[in-house]
Amino acid sequence: MSRCLLSLLLTLFAVALPAAELTLLSGAQGGGRLNHIDTSSTLRFEQTPSRALILGWPVSHHQDLEIFYSQQQTRLIDGSVAVPAQALFDIDVHYLQLGGTVLSEQRYGWQGFLSGGLGLTHFSPSLGGATAENRASMSLGLGARWMPHDHVGLRLESRLYGSLFNSNSAIFCSGGCQVSVSGDLLSQYAIFAGLVVRFD
């Protein structure tokens, strides 16, 4: 799925040239807890590296429209086991969202910003008999962008994600269900740094 999404985003970016911005980010992503109904245990996502790609188009001097995509390869951990933690299975977490940024005034090449988006979270478990899950999601971010050159710069950002679940629902099902969870919101966080390339 990640290859298809990446191809789609790069195609959109190529069509939108000129006056577009490409950002490649790398960082760490963590958080995310689910309550297992059957065992009453807490399931959590392991903190692991994450990568993100942002395609942006200026709307005004202080606003950008953005398509945000990120991928995390992680594991679902049984939090009821103290030491060592028991990994249930590997899982990839993908975020694809449409949103944008609101930028501050520029000083010495730096601009602070608030970011946000709405879209989908795709959970892809590497477990036989388990199906992938798509959930509506949102995100909010805070960061800064440094553009010492008109076309190349640096972006620093922290972002909080929220993925919606139906309370008391079964997930990763195919014939049988792997996890039955309670709760309505799965929250994760990410911290990124990366390169900004501007075309205009």
C-alpha positions as CSV (number, residue, x, y, z in Angstrom):
1,M,0.0,0.0,0.0
2,S,2.8,2.4,0.9
3,R,4.2,2.2,-2.6
4,C,0.9,3.0,-4.2
5,L,0.4,6.0,-1.9
6,L,3.9,7.2,-2.6
7,S,3.3,7.0,-6.3
8,L,0.0,8.8,-6.0
9,L,1.5,11.6,-4.0
10,L,4.5,12.1,-6.3
11,T,2.1,12.2,-9.3
12,L,0.1,14.9,-7.6
13,F,3.2,16.8,-6.8
14,A,4.5,16.6,-10.4
15,V,1.1,17.9,-11.7
16,A,1.1,20.8,-9.3
17,L,4.6,22.1,-10.2
18,P,5.6,24.9,-10.2
19,A,4.8,26.7,-6.8
20,A,5.0,23.5,-4.7
21,E,7.0,22.3,-1.7
22,L,8.3,18.8,-1.0
23,T,9.2,17.9,2.6
24,L,10.9,14.6,3.6
25,L,10.8,13.9,7.3
26,S,12.3,11.3,9.6
27,G,11.7,10.8,13.3
28,A,10.1,8.6,16.0
29,Q,6.5,7.7,16.6
30,G,5.0,6.3,19.8
31,G,1.9,6.1,21.9
32,G,-1.3,4.2,21.1
33,R,-3.1,2.0,23.6
34,L,-6.1,-0.3,23.2
35,N,-8.0,-2.2,25.9
36,H,-8.5,-5.9,25.1
37,I,-12.0,-6.9,26.1
38,D,-11.4,-10.6,26.4
39,T,-8.2,-10.5,28.5
40,S,-8.7,-7.1,30.2
41,S,-5.1,-6.4,29.2
42,T,-3.7,-3.1,27.8
43,L,-2.2,-3.4,24.3
44,R,0.2,-0.7,23.1
45,F,2.2,0.1,20.0
46,E,5.9,0.1,20.4
47,Q,7.8,3.3,19.8
48,T,9.8,3.0,16.6
49,P,11.2,5.2,13.8
50,S,8.7,6.8,11.4
51,R,9.0,8.5,8.0
52,A,6.8,11.2,6.5
53,L,6.3,13.0,3.2
54,I,4.5,16.3,2.8
55,L,3.4,17.9,-0.4
56,G,2.5,21.6,0.1
57,W,1.1,24.5,-2.0
58,P,1.0,28.1,-0.7
59,V,-2.5,29.5,-0.4
60,S,-1.3,32.8,1.0
61,H,1.7,34.3,2.7
62,H,0.7,32.7,6.0
63,Q,-1.1,29.5,4.9
64,D,-0.1,26.3,3.0
65,L,-2.4,23.5,1.8
66,E,-0.7,20.1,2.5
67,I,-1.1,16.4,1.8
68,F,0.6,14.5,4.6
69,Y,1.6,10.8,4.5
70,S,3.6,8.9,7.1
71,Q,4.6,5.3,7.8
72,Q,5.6,3.5,10.9
73,Q,6.7,-0.2,11.2
74,T,6.0,-1.2,14.8
75,R,4.7,-4.1,17.0
76,L,1.6,-4.5,19.1
77,I,2.7,-5.2,22.6
78,D,0.8,-6.9,25.5
79,G,1.2,-4.3,28.2
80,S,0.0,-6.7,30.9
81,V,3.3,-8.6,30.8
82,A,5.8,-6.6,32.8
83,V,9.3,-7.9,31.8
84,P,9.9,-8.8,29.1
85,A,7.1,-7.3,27.1
86,Q,5.3,-9.8,24.8
87,A,5.0,-8.8,21.2
88,L,1.8,-10.1,19.7
89,F,2.5,-9.3,16.0
90,D,4.2,-6.7,13.7
91,I,2.0,-4.0,12.3
92,D,2.5,-1.1,9.9
93,V,0.7,2.2,10.6
94,H,0.0,4.6,7.7
95,Y,-1.5,8.1,8.0
96,L,-2.8,9.9,4.9
97,Q,-4.3,13.3,5.6
98,L,-5.3,16.5,3.8
99,G,-4.7,19.7,5.8
100,G,-2.3,22.5,6.0
101,T,-0.3,24.9,8.1
102,V,-0.8,28.4,9.5
103,L,2.5,30.2,9.6
104,S,3.9,33.1,11.7
105,E,5.9,36.0,10.4
106,Q,9.3,35.1,9.2
107,R,12.3,36.2,11.3
108,Y,15.9,35.4,10.2
109,G,14.6,32.7,8.0
110,W,12.5,31.0,10.7
111,Q,8.7,30.6,10.8
112,G,6.7,28.9,13.5
113,F,3.5,27.1,12.4
114,L,0.5,25.2,13.5
115,S,-0.4,22.2,11.3
116,G,-3.4,19.9,11.1
117,G,-5.2,17.4,8.9
118,L,-8.1,15.0,8.4
119,G,-7.9,11.7,6.7
120,L,-7.4,8.0,7.2
121,T,-5.2,5.7,9.2
122,H,-4.4,2.3,7.7
123,F,-3.4,-0.5,10.1
124,S,-1.7,-3.4,8.3
125,P,-0.8,-6.4,10.6
126,S,1.7,-9.0,9.4
127,L,-0.3,-11.8,10.9
128,G,-1.9,-14.7,9.1
129,G,-5.7,-14.5,9.0
130,A,-5.8,-10.9,10.1
131,T,-7.2,-8.2,7.8
132,A,-6.1,-4.6,7.6
133,E,-8.1,-1.8,9.2
134,N,-8.9,1.7,7.9
135,R,-10.0,4.3,10.4
136,A,-10.9,8.0,10.1
137,S,-8.2,10.1,11.8
138,M,-7.1,13.7,12.5
139,S,-3.9,15.3,13.5
140,L,-2.5,18.5,15.1
141,G,1.0,19.7,15.0
142,L,3.4,22.4,16.1
143,G,6.7,23.2,14.5
144,A,9.1,25.6,12.9
145,R,10.5,26.0,9.4
146,W,13.9,27.5,8.6
147,M,14.5,28.7,5.0
148,P,18.1,30.1,4.8
149,H,17.7,29.7,1.0
150,D,14.7,30.4,-1.3
151,H,14.5,26.7,-2.3
152,V,16.0,24.6,0.5
153,G,15.3,24.5,4.2
154,L,14.7,22.6,7.4
155,R,11.4,21.6,9.1
156,L,11.0,20.5,12.7
157,E,7.6,19.3,13.8
158,S,5.8,17.4,16.6
159,R,2.4,15.9,15.7
160,L,-0.4,14.3,17.6
161,Y,-2.7,11.8,15.9
162,G,-6.1,10.5,16.8
163,S,-7.7,7.5,15.1
164,L,-11.4,6.8,15.7
165,F,-12.6,3.3,16.8
166,N,-16.1,2.0,17.6
167,S,-16.3,1.2,21.3
168,N,-16.3,-2.5,22.0
169,S,-15.4,-3.5,18.5
170,A,-13.4,-6.4,17.0
171,I,-10.5,-5.6,14.7
172,F,-8.1,-7.5,12.4
173,C,-10.7,-10.1,11.5
174,S,-10.8,-12.7,8.9
175,G,-12.8,-15.8,9.8
176,G,-11.8,-15.1,13.4
177,C,-10.9,-11.9,15.2
178,Q,-7.5,-11.3,16.7
179,V,-8.4,-8.4,19.0
180,S,-11.6,-7.1,20.6
181,V,-11.1,-3.6,22.0
182,S,-12.9,-1.0,24.0
183,G,-12.4,2.7,23.6
184,D,-13.2,5.3,21.0
185,L,-9.8,7.0,20.2
186,L,-6.3,5.7,19.5
187,S,-3.8,8.5,20.2
188,Q,-0.2,8.5,18.9
189,Y,2.5,11.2,18.7
190,A,5.5,11.8,16.4
191,I,8.5,14.0,16.4
192,F,10.1,14.8,13.0
193,A,13.0,16.6,11.4
194,G,13.7,16.8,7.7
195,L,14.5,18.6,4.5
196,V,12.3,21.1,2.7
197,V,12.6,21.6,-1.1
198,R,10.6,24.4,-2.7
199,F,9.8,24.8,-6.4
200,D,8.6,28.1,-7.8
